[in-house]
Amino acid sequence: MTVPESPRRVIVVSDAWEATWPLVAESLHATWSGTGPVAVVRADAQSWATVGEVVRTAGFDTSQVVHVASLGVPMAPGDLEYLPSLREVALSPRSGYGSGLTEELKAVFAAEGIRHHAHVAEGFWGQSVAEYALALTLCGLRRIPQLHQAMQLDMRVWDYAPDGGDRAYAHRGAQFGDDDRFASGTVAGKRVRIVGAGNIASRYASFCAALGADVAAYDPFAAEPAFHRAGARREWYLDRLVADAEIFAPLVPLMPATRGLVTAAHIDALPHGCLIIWATRAGVTDTAAVRRRVLADEVSLAADVFDVEPVPAGDPLLGRPNVVHTPHNAGRTRHANAEWARQLAAQFADV
């Protein structure tokens, strides 16, 4: 990306920030580049320089800069000396979360008439996580990862004759690969029970409903239209939600109000053979209860998130016939990071 001599918009990004959020700066540059000259300036991950210090040494005229998006580079009140035309700014801390706005900066921005933008939500990865949760569901029902692995190690995976193999549940005839001790087969006709009706949960619900599942969701904070859009029946009591679940998906963010929301009693009430989906945060459930029931072969689990991450190589959940596992990557797609940039850019005025 070339750096214009007098950019109107500047993206300042730390190497450390970009290591966690790749492609965002690139996507933001692509979004803004059609509206005028844009500069991207990368700061060394080891540097604690502020926005003003970084742009001052970048080698271009900063007097015409009206918009700044700072990704992982802090800003100080004194930086405005180098940005006399600044009118709008977005600050994303090194963690990627929060506003990056100190009380001192807030006062300075108010005095100078500078608008500050924080990222509005985590909706940018909603589609990626919801699709991944559906993929986990399909893999959990059909044992796709287990069959993939078995093909590389043992020819018996091909043998479903009545006198072949060593798995009683597989003796159902040719090409039958499901484990019918647990929820298996199609999503269609399954009782899918979801905790949440928000950005991720409502998408997942709509996917399952479109495939022909009987979908119900519990979310005491969601408005009625959320359930209609998701194609889900509203359940008012969590105790009732778990009582008949064949697929149980707690898909709410982890926060003080949701930590442990799904108790051990709820987990124990899930019917034998239920498939549990962990795709947002495991901590919304009583993870010890989930582990206990999974390891007892009472329920199955399809998980992208866990109670301890990284999951130790010797963890008993790994490699089980009733567990599908992936290393917490449901949300981080190219499309999600591009959407992160698009949602931030939409808050800025045209120039």
Residue pairs with C-beta under 8 A, 6 or more apart in sequence:
1 26
1 29
1 40
3 39
3 40
3 41
3 58
3 59
3 60
4 37
4 38
4 39
4 60
5 60
5 61
6 37
6 60
6 61
6 63
6 64
7 36
7 37
7 38
7 39
7 60
7 64
7 65
8 36
8 37
8 38
8 64
8 65
8 66
8 67
8 351
9 32
9 35
9 36
9 37
9 38
9 39
9 65
9 66
9 67
9 68
9 69
9 351
10 38
10 39
10 40
10 41
10 55
10 62
10 65
10 67
10 68
10 69
11 25
11 28
11 29
11 32
11 38
11 39
11 40
11 41
11 68
11 69
11 71
12 41
12 43
12 51
12 54
12 55
12 68
12 69
12 70
12 71
12 73
13 24
13 25
13 40
13 41
13 42
13 43
13 70
13 71
13 72
13 73
14 42
14 43
14 44
14 45
14 47
14 71
14 72
14 73
14 94
15 42
15 43
15 44
15 45
16 45
16 72
16 94
17 71
17 72
17 73
17 92
17 94
17 96
18 24
18 25
18 42
18 71
18 72
19 45
20 96
21 71
21 96
21 337
21 340
22 337
23 334
23 337
23 338
24 71
24 337
24 338
24 340
24 341
25 40
25 42
25 71
25 341
27 337
27 338
27 340
27 341
27 342
28 69
28 341
28 344
28 345
29 38
29 40
30 341
31 341
31 342
31 345
32 38
32 67
32 345
35 350
35 351
36 351
39 58
39 60
41 54
41 55
41 58
43 49
43 54
43 72
43 73
47 54
48 74
49 73
50 73
50 74
50 75
50 76
50 78
50 79
51 68
51 70
51 73
51 74
51 75
51 76
51 79
51 83
52 75
52 76
52 78
52 79
52 80
52 81
52 82
52 83
53 79
54 73
55 62
55 65
55 68
55 82
55 83
56 62
56 82
62 82
62 83
63 84
63 85
64 85
65 83
65 85
65 86
66 85
66 86
66 87
66 88
66 351
67 86
67 87
67 88
67 89
67 348
67 351
68 75
68 83
68 86
68 88
68 89
68 90
69 89
69 90
69 92
69 344
70 89
70 90
70 91
70 92
70 100
71 92
72 92
72 93
72 94
72 96
74 91
74 93
74 100
75 89
75 91
75 100
75 105
76 105
77 104
77 105
77 108
80 86
80 108
80 112
80 114
86 112
86 114
87 113
87 114
87 115
87 349
88 114
88 115
88 116
88 117
88 348
88 349
89 109
89 114
89 115
89 116
89 117
90 116
90 117
90 118
90 119
90 344
90 347
90 348
91 99
91 100
91 101
91 105
91 116
91 118
92 98
92 100
92 119
93 99
93 100
98 118
99 116
99 118
100 118
101 109
101 116
101 118
105 116
106 116
108 114
109 115
109 116
117 344
117 347
117 348
119 340
119 343
119 344
120 343
120 347
121 199
121 343
122 199
122 253
123 199
123 339
123 343
124 336
124 337
124 339
124 340
124 342
124 343
125 330
125 331
125 332
125 333
125 336
125 339
125 340
126 199
126 200
126 203
127 203
127 335
127 336
127 339
128 330
128 331
128 332
128 333
128 335
128 336
129 200
129 279
129 280
129 330
129 331
130 200
130 201
130 203
130 204
130 207
130 251
131 203
131 207
132 279
132 304
132 330
132 331
133 200
133 204
133 249
133 251
133 277
133 279
133 304
133 330
134 204
134 207
134 208
136 277
136 279
136 302
136 303
136 304
136 324
136 326
137 187
137 208
137 247
137 249
137 275
137 277
137 302
138 144
138 187
139 145
139 302
139 324
140 182
140 183
140 275
140 277
140 300
140 301
140 302
140 324
141 178
141 183
141 184
141 185
141 186
141 187
141 247
141 275
142 177
142 178
142 184
142 185
143 177
143 178
143 179
143 184
143 321
144 324
145 324
146 321
146 324
147 157
147 177
150 156
150 157
151 157
156 164
156 165
156 166
157 177
159 165
160 170
160 171
160 172
160 173
160 174
160 175
160 176
160 177
161 171
161 174
162 171
164 171
165 171
167 179
169 178
169 179
169 180
169 181
170 176
170 177
170 179
172 180
178 184
178 185
179 300
179 321
179 322
181 273
181 297
181 322
182 273
182 274
182 275
182 299
182 300
182 322
183 190
183 246
183 247
183 273
183 274
183 275
183 300
186 211
186 212
187 208
187 211
187 212
187 213
187 247
188 211
188 212
188 213
189 212
189 213
189 214
190 208
190 213
190 214
190 246
190 247
191 213
191 214
191 216
191 244
191 245
191 246
191 247
192 205
192 208
192 213
192 214
192 215
192 216
192 245
192 246
192 247
192 249
193 215
193 216
193 217
193 218
193 235
193 241
193 242
193 244
193 245
193 247
193 248
193 249
194 201
194 204
194 205
194 215
194 216
194 217
194 218
194 232
194 248
194 249
194 250
194 251
195 201
195 217
195 218
195 219
195 238
195 241
195 249
195 250
195 251
195 252
195 261
195 262
195 284
196 202
196 217
196 218
196 219
196 222
196 250
196 251
196 252
196 280
197 205
197 217
197 219
197 222
197 226
197 227
197 230
197 232
197 234
198 219
198 222
198 226
198 251
198 252
198 253
200 251
200 279
200 280
201 217
201 219
201 230
201 249
201 251
201 252
202 217
202 226
202 229
202 230
202 232
203 230
204 249
204 251
204 279
205 215
205 217
205 230
205 231
205 232
206 229
206 230
206 231
208 215
208 247
209 215
209 230
209 231
209 232
210 231
213 247
214 233
215 230
215 231
215 232
215 233
216 232
216 233
216 234
216 235
216 241
217 227
217 230
217 232
217 233
217 234
217 235
217 241
218 234
218 235
218 236
218 237
218 238
218 241
219 226
219 252
220 236
224 234
227 233
227 234
235 241
238 261
238 262
238 266
239 266
239 269
242 248
242 262
242 266
242 267
242 269
242 270
243 269
243 271
244 271
245 270
245 271
245 274
246 271
246 273
246 274
246 275
247 274
247 275
247 277
248 270
248 274
248 275
248 276
248 277
249 276
249 277
249 279
250 261
250 262
250 277
250 278
250 280
250 284
250 285
251 277
251 279
251 280
252 258
252 261
252 280
252 281
252 284
253 280
253 281
254 280
254 281
254 283
254 284
258 284
259 283
259 284
260 283
260 284
260 285
260 286
261 284
261 285
262 284
262 285
262 286
263 286
263 289
264 286
264 288
264 289
266 285
266 286
267 285
267 286
267 289
267 290
267 293
268 289
268 293
270 276
270 293
270 299
272 298
272 299
273 298
273 299
273 300
274 299
274 300
275 299
275 300
275 301
275 302
276 285
276 290
276 294
276 299
276 300
276 301
276 302
276 303
277 302
277 303
278 285
278 290
278 301
278 302
278 303
278 304
278 305
278 306
279 303
279 304
279 305
279 330
280 305
281 305
282 290
282 303
282 305
282 306
282 307
283 307
287 306
287 307
288 307
290 299
290 301
291 307
291 316
291 317
293 299
294 300
294 301
294 317
294 320
294 322
294 323
295 316
295 317
295 320
297 322
299 322
300 322
300 323
301 317
301 322
301 323
301 324
301 325
302 323
302 324
302 325
303 317
303 323
303 324
303 325
303 326
304 325
304 326
304 327
304 328
304 329
304 330
305 328
305 330
306 317
306 325
306 328
308 315
309 328
310 327
311 317
311 318
311 325
311 327
317 323
317 325
318 325
